């Protein structure tokens, strides 16, 4: 996605992580279900996973962020998480797949110990869960017919031309499409990437909106498809630029686990090992988080 001229100290002001596919997964547990809270004291999640040598993670089945292939969990977020936890002495990762919008409720219900699904750090999510340090940044883009006959480059163009746009349910793209004034009957939410892609193939929507990494991977999986991906752009919501940055998600109150995870994640970023892990999934050093984009900043209400 982008050239490799950016460093961690460059301010890469681009937009958000996309949503995900809903493929299988357990029945949804409500937030009021009994939760095995970790905390920082004796018997907390950090101690438990170290003793067991296993961490349970939640994914949403979205390529390239977190998915299963050949019966094994992979993707940018799970592979980075594996490296972090290995450094922490935890060698096994057990995935559970749920719909993207149910990742935080299922986490808080104790279905797994953390979310490794490339989830964007946003104030509404920060109210219900704790995010790691920023793992990566990425812009949003549009998948359009080859040649882009309507010439759309952003949501404003989609609105101006009265075109239908496909998005994933529960994502920032859906929220921004509404805020941009695109007519409700022109916004088509889908549960997963396959459904979104099928909508484009069936001409039900002119374009689809996701992160540029997701869309490029989607094209790679469908060679010969008569589509292309636009240049990435920054989303805006209520006049504010949305710096789309992804991270890992934990239950609130598990500061010891979050701190230990952040220590090793920061080492991966600084050493260059992170880039070696994520390059197979379409990430470049342009996706490294700049130092001036922080979780604290992204969790603040605008």
Residue, then its C-alpha position, 0 to 999 in steps of 0.5 A: x500500500x504506499x511506498x516505504x519512505x515513511x518512518x515512525x516519526x512521520x505523521x501518516x494522517x490516514x484512515x481506518x480499519x475496516x470491518x470484517x466478515x461474519x463466518x461462524x463463531x460462537x453464540x453471542x454472550x451478552x455483556x452481563x454474562x459472568x466474566x472471568x476478569x483478570x485485573x492486576x492481582x493474583x490470579x489475573x489474566x496475565x498470570x493465568x495465560x503465562x501458567x497455561x502457556x496459551x492466550x485465547x484471541x478473538x478474530x473476525x475472519x477478515x483478510x488480511x487482518x485476522x482469519x483462519x487458513x488451512x485450519x490455522x489462525x493467521x493474518x497481520x494481527x494474530x501473527x503480531x500477537x503470536x510474536x508478542x506473546x512468544x516473547x512473553x513466554x506464551x507459545x500457544x494462540x487459540x482463536x475464536x471467530x465472531x462477527x466484527x460488531x460482537x468482538x468487544x461484547x464477546x471479549x467482555x463476556x469472557x469468550x476470549x482474552x483479547x481481540x486480534x482483528x485489526x480493530x480501529x482505536x475509537x472513542x466509543x470503543x475505548x469506553x468499553x475496552x482497553x486498547x494496546x499501543x497503536x499497531x498500524x495506520x492505514x487509509x480508506x479506499x474505494x473498490x470501483x469498476x476498472x477505469x472508474x467511469x464515474x470518477x469517484x475518489x471519496x465519499x463526497x463524490x459518491x454522494x454528489x453522483x447519487x451512487x450506491x456504496x457497499x460497506x461492512x456493518x459496524x465500521x467507520x466507513x458505514x458511520x462516515x457514509x451516513x455523516x457525509x449525507x449519502x442517502x440511506x437507501x444508497x448505503x448497503x451494509x454487509x456482514x463480510x467481505x465476500x458479501x460486499x464483493x458479491x454486491x459489486x459483482x452484481x452491480x447492486x453497488x457502484x463501489x465498496x469502501x474498506x481500508x486500502x489494504x483490505x481491498x487490495x487483498x480482496x482483489x488479489x484473491x479474485x484475479x481477473x475481477x473487473x475492479x480496481x482500488x482508488x488511492x487511499x484517503x482520509x475519512x472525516x466525521x463531523x469536520x474532524x479527520x479520522x486517523x485510522x489506527x488499529x490496535x489490540x483490545x483487552x478488557x478494562x482493568x487488565x493493565x498488567x496484561x496491556x502493559x506487558x503486551x505494549x512493551x513487547x509490541x513496541x520492541x517489534x516496531x523499533x527493531x524492524x521485526x514487525x515489518x518482516x511479520x506483516x509484509x506478507x499481508x500487504x503492509x509496508x513501513x508506511x503503515x508503521x504508527x507515527x510517534x505522535x499518533x497515540x492510543x490516548x489521543x485516539x480515545x479522546x472524544x473530539 
